């Protein structure tokens, strides 16, 4: 019942927006590669099309031309737990009397047991947290029929009951809505068509590049605890959570890994922040080497920064198969392991005999990193010095990242020396949390619970369990880096 995804919404009177919605969620494909969907309204009825697979495999021109309407929401999904079947695809659709709405969700809720009881879910009936959220909103229509005025008022009744991470786009027959949880764990931004003086339409997206690709201008990020309503009257904004009850905690891993490098978050471009991570990492953990290389794609900007600060030449050591997705967000461990060789090939002539500084964004389970180091050494690298542009990932995320228990996190129960030996690198170093925040350039307003263990909301943490290499592959500890 846990998910973290990409959401999109568009309101453009006088136009059929299905093709623009396709472009928007295609720009968010990196946030979810398991299923895709959209809901389109023509002002009378809402049509939902969704299926498992990538955006381009779910939709074609014939499908899109059959989706007529000037307002739409879209979704790309990956699951952090559970099945990958059609029933988990989004948007979620509900009909309540003459009212109907669709919902697309990015994030993960933390009070699903209480919500399941509140909505009357039967034991053993598998509902995603997005399903429960939609059901709770639908019940707000029924329970408050005399006082609730449409989806907007239903949201005001339902949202205060929901805990955890949720950035939402929703639509009814006439309007689209954008919502962020009171902590703002997951990103959501607003864009405009036309000029500031004469706007012709509006869009919502998890990341700003989705606005760029449909021709909308970035306006601002949606605030934590805010509802943005877009319809015939234009754009309006109000809060379902008072300002005193909100506290910005954008997931810091958006800067490290999830977001596209051309995204704007907290007023900063992600690419520049990643370059600065590499520069600070070079100052923090220098090493003698012949070439700096990045692990495509999110490790490349930090590698450029490391090379710039260290004076070691930057070069390419890996070729990425552009038709492969992300191995980290694949829910199955076996698929992640096989995905490394399918995704990356070494440039043997470029790395043979060289001492390499290999810069990557993170080490979570260690599976892909271990396979990568082995691949480079088999291709002739003399030394592999691993540098990670984020701190050790030690704590599970309850807000939408695929790390449900500490048992899956290599750094939770192993020292840097043990991790270095298990991965097979000659040396290894992580960027400190202080330097990560410095690189982003915004002092506060982040959730770093996966790195620090400081959770912004109450959570139930499972006890740590041993995470050990396979018994038939003995570990020989390498010397620790000085000062690490």
C-alpha positions in Angstrom: 0.0 0.0 0.0 3.0 2.3 -0.4 3.8 4.4 -3.4 5.7 7.4 -4.6 5.0 8.7 -8.1 4.6 11.6 -10.5 1.4 13.6 -10.8 0.2 16.1 -13.3 -2.8 18.3 -14.0 -3.9 20.7 -16.7 -6.8 23.1 -17.3 -6.9 24.7 -20.7 -10.3 25.9 -21.9 -11.0 25.4 -25.6 -8.4 22.7 -26.1 -8.3 18.9 -25.9 -5.6 18.3 -23.4 -5.0 14.5 -23.6 -1.9 14.9 -25.7 -0.5 17.6 -23.4 -1.2 15.3 -20.4 0.7 12.6 -22.2 3.7 15.0 -22.6 3.4 16.0 -19.0 3.5 12.5 -17.5 6.1 11.4 -20.1 8.4 14.2 -18.6 7.7 12.6 -15.2 8.5 9.0 -16.4 11.6 8.9 -14.2 9.4 9.0 -11.1 7.5 5.8 -11.9 7.9 3.2 -14.5 5.3 0.6 -13.4 2.0 2.0 -14.6 0.6 5.2 -16.1 -2.8 6.7 -16.5 -4.9 9.9 -17.0 -8.4 11.1 -16.3 -10.0 13.6 -18.7 -13.2 15.6 -18.2 -15.3 17.2 -21.0 -17.4 19.1 -18.5 -20.0 16.4 -18.3 -18.3 13.1 -17.7 -14.8 11.9 -16.6 -13.0 9.2 -18.6 -10.1 7.3 -17.0 -7.5 5.3 -19.0 -4.7 3.5 -17.1 -2.6 0.4 -17.4 0.6 -1.2 -16.4 3.7 -0.2 -18.3 5.5 3.0 -19.5 3.6 6.0 -20.6 4.3 5.4 -24.3 3.1 1.8 -24.1 -0.2 2.7 -22.2 -1.1 5.5 -24.6 -1.1 5.9 -28.4 -2.6 8.4 -30.8 -5.8 6.4 -31.2 -6.3 6.3 -27.4 -5.5 10.0 -26.9 -7.8 11.2 -29.7 -10.6 9.4 -28.0 -10.1 11.4 -24.7 -11.8 14.7 -25.3 -11.9 17.4 -22.7 -10.1 20.6 -21.6 -9.1 19.4 -18.1 -7.1 16.4 -17.1 -4.9 14.8 -14.5 -2.1 12.2 -15.1 0.0 9.8 -13.1 3.1 7.6 -13.3 3.6 5.0 -10.6 6.1 2.7 -9.0 5.2 0.6 -6.0 7.4 0.5 -2.9 5.7 -2.6 -1.7 3.0 -5.0 -3.0 1.7 -5.9 -6.4 2.3 -4.2 -9.7 -1.1 -5.2 -11.2 -3.7 -3.0 -13.0 -5.7 -2.5 -9.9 -2.9 -0.4 -8.3 -2.6 1.9 -11.3 -3.9 5.5 -11.0 -5.8 7.8 -11.2 -8.3 6.5 -8.7 -11.9 7.2 -9.7 -15.0 7.5 -7.5 -18.7 8.3 -8.2 -20.9 9.6 -5.4 -24.5 10.3 -6.6 -24.2 13.0 -9.3 -20.7 13.8 -8.3 -17.6 12.1 -9.6 -13.9 12.7 -9.2 -10.4 11.3 -10.0 -7.3 11.4 -7.8 -3.6 11.0 -8.5 -1.3 10.6 -5.5 2.5 10.9 -4.9 3.6 9.8 -1.5 2.9 7.4 1.2 0.4 7.6 4.2 1.4 6.6 7.7 -2.0 6.1 9.3 -3.5 3.6 6.9 -4.8 1.3 9.7 -6.9 4.1 11.1 -8.1 5.1 7.6 -9.0 1.5 6.7 -11.1 1.3 9.9 -12.7 4.7 9.2 -13.7 3.9 5.6 -14.9 0.4 6.6 -12.4 -1.6 4.6 -13.0 -5.3 5.0 -10.1 -7.4 6.4 -8.0 -9.0 3.7 -9.2 -6.6 1.0 -6.2 -5.0 -0.5 -6.5 -1.2 -0.8 -3.7 1.2 -1.6 -3.4 4.2 0.6 -4.6 6.2 -2.5 -7.8 4.1 -2.6 -8.4 4.8 1.1 -7.8 8.5 0.5 -10.3 8.6 -2.4 -12.9 6.6 -0.3 -12.5 9.0 2.6 -13.1 12.0 0.3 -16.1 10.2 -1.3 -17.6 9.6 2.2 -17.2 13.3 2.9 -19.7 13.9 0.1 -22.2 11.5 1.6 -21.8 12.3 5.3 -22.0 16.1 4.8 -24.4 16.3 1.9 -26.1 19.4 3.2 -23.0 21.4 3.9 -20.4 20.1 1.5 -20.2 22.1 -1.7 -18.4 19.9 -4.2 -14.9 18.4 -4.2 -13.3 21.4 -2.6 -15.4 21.2 0.6 -15.0 17.5 0.7 -11.2 17.9 0.7 -11.5 20.3 3.6 -13.4 17.6 5.5 -11.2 14.6 4.6 -7.6 15.9 4.4 -7.1 16.8 8.1 -7.8 13.1 8.9 -4.9 11.9 6.7 -1.3 11.6 7.9 1.9 11.1 6.0 3.1 12.2 2.6 0.7 13.2 -0.2 1.0 15.6 -3.1 -2.3 15.2 -5.1 -3.8 16.3 -8.3 -7.6 15.8 -8.5 -10.4 16.7 -10.9 -14.1 16.7 -11.0 -16.2 17.6 -14.0 -15.3 21.3 -14.0 -12.1 21.9 -12.0 -8.7 20.5 -11.1 -7.1 20.7 -7.7 -3.5 20.6 -6.4 -2.9 19.6 -2.7 0.2 19.1 -0.6 0.4 17.6 2.9 1.1 19.9 5.8 4.8 18.9 5.7 5.3 19.2 2.0 7.2 15.9 1.8 6.7 15.5 -2.0 7.0 18.3 -4.5 4.2 20.0 -6.5 4.3 23.2 -8.5 1.9 25.5 -10.4 2.4 26.7 -14.0 0.6 29.1 -16.2 -0.3 29.3 -19.9 -0.4 32.7 -21.5 0.8 35.9 -19.9 0.6 36.9 -16.2 -1.9 39.6 -17.2 -4.0 37.3 -19.4 -3.6 33.7 -18.4 -5.2 31.2 -20.8 -4.8 28.1 -18.7 -3.0 26.4 -15.8 -1.0 23.3 -15.0 0.2 21.4 -11.9 3.1 19.0 -11.9 5.4 17.1 -9.5 8.4 18.8 -11.2 8.9 21.9 -13.3 10.2 20.2 -16.5 6.7 18.8 -17.0 5.5 22.4 -17.2 8.2 23.3 -19.7 7.4 20.5 -22.0 3.7 21.5 -22.3 4.6 25.2 -22.8 3.5 26.4 -19.4 5.5 28.9 -17.3 6.6 28.0 -13.8 4.8 30.2 -11.3 5.5 28.8 -7.9 5.6 25.7 -5.7 2.4 24.7 -3.9 2.8 25.4 -0.2 2.5 22.7 2.5 -1.1 22.4 3.7 -2.5 24.3 0.6 -5.3 23.5 -1.8 -5.0 25.2 -5.2 -8.3 25.2 -7.1 -8.4 25.9 -10.9 -11.5 26.3 -12.9 -13.8 28.7 -14.8 -13.2 31.4 -12.1 -9.4 31.2 -12.5 -7.0 30.1 -9.8 -7.8 30.3 -6.0 -5.9 29.1 -3.0 -6.8 28.3 0.5 -5.4 26.2 3.4 -6.9 23.1 4.9 -4.1 23.1 7.5 -3.5 26.5 9.3 0.0 28.0 8.7 0.9 27.3 12.4 0.3 23.6 11.8 2.5 23.3 8.7 6.3 22.8 8.7 8.1 22.3 5.3 9.9 19.0 5.1 10.6 18.4 1.4 12.3 15.1 0.9 16.1 15.8 0.7 16.5 12.8 -1.6 14.7 14.8 -4.3 17.9 16.8 -4.7 20.1 13.7 -4.3 18.4 11.3 -6.7 14.7 11.5 -7.6 14.2 14.8 -9.3 15.4 15.6 -12.8 18.5 17.8 -12.9 16.6 20.6 -14.7 13.9 20.7 -11.9 13.4 23.8 -9.7 13.0 22.9 -6.1 13.0 25.4 -3.2 14.1 28.0 -5.7 17.2 26.0 -6.7 18.0 24.1 -9.9 18.8 20.5 -9.0 21.8 20.2 -11.4 23.7 23.0 -9.7 23.1 21.5 -6.2 24.5 18.1 -7.4 27.6 19.8 -8.8 28.2 21.5 -5.5 27.8 18.2 -3.7 30.7 16.8 -5.8 32.8 19.9 -5.1 32.3 19.6 -1.3 32.9 15.8 -1.5 36.3 16.4 -3.1 37.2 18.8 -0.3 36.0 16.3 2.3 37.4 13.1 0.9 40.3 13.7 -1.5 42.2 10.9 -3.1 45.0 10.4 -5.7 43.6 9.2 -8.9 43.8 9.4 -12.7 40.2 10.0 -13.7 36.9 11.0 -12.1 33.8 9.4 -13.6 30.1 9.5 -12.6 27.5 6.8 -12.5 24.8 7.8 -15.0 22.7 9.7 -14.7 22.3 11.3 -11.2 25.9 10.7 -10.3 27.3 12.7 -13.3 26.8 16.3 -12.0 28.5 15.4 -8.7 31.4 13.8 -10.6 31.8 17.0 -12.6 31.9 18.9 -9.4 34.4 16.5 -7.8 36.7 16.8 -10.9 36.5 20.6 -10.9 37.4 20.9 -7.2 40.1 18.2 -7.2 41.8 19.0 -10.5 41.6 15.3 -11.5 40.5 15.0 -15.1 36.8 14.1 -15.7 36.1 11.2 -18.1 33.4 8.7 -19.1 33.8 5.2 -17.8 30.3 3.8 -18.4 27.8 3.8 -21.2 24.2 3.8 -20.2 21.5 1.9 -22.1 19.0 4.7 -22.6 16.1 2.3 -22.9 16.6 1.0 -19.3 14.8 2.4 -16.3 16.1 3.0 -12.8 17.3 0.0 -10.9 16.7 1.5 -7.5 13.0 2.0 -8.0 12.4 -1.5 -9.4 10.4 -3.2 -6.6 12.0 -6.6 -7.0 15.5 -7.2 -5.7 16.4 -9.8 -8.4 15.4 -7.4 -11.1 17.6 -4.7 -9.6 20.6 -7.1 -9.7 20.1 -8.1 -13.3 19.4 -4.5 -14.2 23.0 -3.3 -13.5 24.5 -5.2 -16.4 21.6 -4.5 -18.7 21.8 -0.8 -17.9 25.6 0.0 -17.8 28.6 -1.1 -19.9 32.2 -0.2 -19.2 34.4 1.8 -21.6 37.4 -0.6 -21.3 40.0 1.5 -23.1 39.1 4.5 -21.1 39.4 2.9 -17.7 42.0 0.2 -18.2 45.0 0.6 -15.8 43.6 3.8 -14.3 42.9 4.8 -10.7 39.2 5.8 -10.8 37.2 8.0 -8.6 33.7 6.7 -9.1 31.0 9.2 -7.9 27.5 7.9 -7.3 24.5 9.5 -5.6 23.7 6.9 -2.9 24.2 3.4 -1.6 21.0 1.9 -0.3 21.0 -1.9 -0.4 24.5 -2.1 -1.9 23.5 -4.6 -4.6 23.9 -2.4 -7.7 27.0 -0.7 -6.3 28.8 -4.0 -5.6 28.0 -5.2 -9.2 29.2 -1.9 -10.6 32.6 -2.0 -8.8 33.1 -5.6 -9.9 32.3 -4.7 -13.5 34.9 -1.8 -13.5 37.7 -4.0 -12.0 37.0 -6.8 -14.4 37.3 -4.2 -17.2 40.8 -3.4 -16.0 40.5 -0.5 -13.5 43.6 -0.5 -11.3 41.8 1.1 -8.4 38.2 2.1 -7.6 37.7 4.9 -5.1 34.0 5.2 -4.5 32.6 8.6 -3.5 29.0 9.0 -2.5 27.4 12.5 -2.9 25.0 11.9 0.0 25.3 10.6 3.6 24.9 7.0 4.6 21.3 5.8 4.1 20.6 4.3 7.6 16.9 4.7 8.3 13.7 3.5 6.5 11.5 6.0 4.7 7.8 6.0 5.6 6.9 8.8 3.2 7.3 7.1 -0.2 10.9 5.7 -0.8 11.3 1.9 -1.2 13.0 1.3 2.1 10.4 -0.3 4.4 12.8 -1.8 7.0 16.3 -1.2 8.3 17.2 -4.7 7.4 17.4 -3.6 3.7 19.8 -0.7 4.4 23.5 -1.7 4.3 24.7 1.4 6.3 22.2 0.7 9.1 24.2 -2.2 10.6 27.6 -2.0 8.9 30.6 0.4 9.3 32.2 2.2 6.3 35.0 -0.3 6.5 32.7 -3.2 6.2 30.7 -1.6 3.4 33.8 -0.9 1.5 35.0 -4.5 1.8 31.6 -5.8 0.8 31.3 -3.6 -2.2 34.9 -4.3 -3.2 36.1 -0.7 -3.6 39.6 0.3 -2.6 38.3 3.3 -0.6 34.9 4.8 0.0 33.5 8.0 1.5 30.2 9.6 1.9 29.3 13.3 1.8 28.3 14.6 5.3 24.8 15.8 6.0 26.1 19.3 6.7 27.8 19.5 3.3 24.7 18.2 1.6 22.6 21.0 3.0 25.3 23.5 2.2 25.4 22.2 -1.4 21.6 22.7 -1.8 21.9 26.2 -0.5 18.7 26.2 1.7 19.4 25.8 5.4 16.1 24.3 6.5 12.8 22.9 5.4 13.9 19.3 4.5 13.1 15.8 5.7 16.4 13.9 6.2 15.0 11.1 8.3 16.5 8.4 6.0 19.9 9.9 6.8 19.5 11.2 10.3 16.7 9.1 11.9 14.9 12.4 12.8 11.3 11.8 11.6 9.0 14.8 11.4 5.9 12.7 12.3 5.4 9.7 14.6 6.4 6.4 13.0 6.8 2.8 14.0 10.4 1.6 13.2 11.1 -2.1 12.9 14.2 -3.3 14.8 17.4 -3.4 12.8 18.5 -6.9 11.5 21.8 -8.1 10.3 22.5 -7.4 6.6 25.4 -9.7 5.6 27.0 -10.7 2.3 26.3 -14.2 1.0 28.1 -16.9 3.0 30.0 -18.2 0.0 31.6 -14.8 -0.7 34.0 -14.0 2.2 34.7 -10.4 3.1 38.2 -9.0 3.5 38.1 -5.7 5.3 39.9 -2.8 3.6 41.7 0.0 5.5 39.4 2.9 6.5 39.9 6.3 4.9 41.8 8.7 7.1 39.4 10.9 9.1 36.3 8.9 8.1 
